[in-house]
Amino acid sequence: MLEVELQDFLKAIASETRQRILMVMLDGQEHTVGQIAQTAGIGMSTASEHLSVMRRGHLVQVRRVGVEALYKLDKEKIVSKLQELTTLLTCC
């Protein structure tokens, strides 16, 4: 059975909308919810919901500056989870 953290990772990448958000964030820069929503063509509340799932799945890191949240891809964690998945798939 998959560990919960890996299940959360897979859930986080399973949505087409979250994949669009991921593509927006590939530049490696920090983005506000508003920037992500506008670029991905979704509402701010929808972006916030999806970013929450992505945070639980360890796809993004969040940094607070005052009242603003800045999101950035957690590339190291993504690579780690993909390696973990590869290990499971090539086992036995």
Residue pairs with C-beta under 8 A, 6 or more apart in sequence:
2 10
2 88
5 58
5 81
6 81
6 84
6 85
6 88
8 56
8 57
8 58
9 57
9 58
9 59
9 78
9 81
9 85
10 57
10 85
11 53
11 57
12 18
12 53
12 54
12 56
12 57
12 58
12 59
13 19
13 22
13 57
13 59
15 50
15 53
17 40
17 42
17 46
17 50
18 50
18 53
18 54
18 59
20 40
20 41
20 42
21 36
21 40
21 47
21 50
21 51
21 54
22 54
22 59
22 73
24 31
24 36
24 39
24 40
25 31
25 36
25 60
25 71
25 72
25 73
26 73
28 72
28 73
28 75
29 72
30 63
30 70
30 71
30 72
31 39
31 70
31 71
31 72
32 68
32 69
32 70
32 71
33 44
33 47
33 48
33 51
33 69
33 71
34 44
36 47
36 51
36 71
37 43
37 44
37 46
37 47
40 47
42 50
51 60
51 62
51 71
54 60
55 61
55 62
58 74
58 77
58 78
58 81
59 73
59 74
59 77
59 78
60 71
60 72
60 73
60 74
61 71
61 72
61 73
61 74
62 69
62 70
62 71
63 69
63 70
63 72
64 70
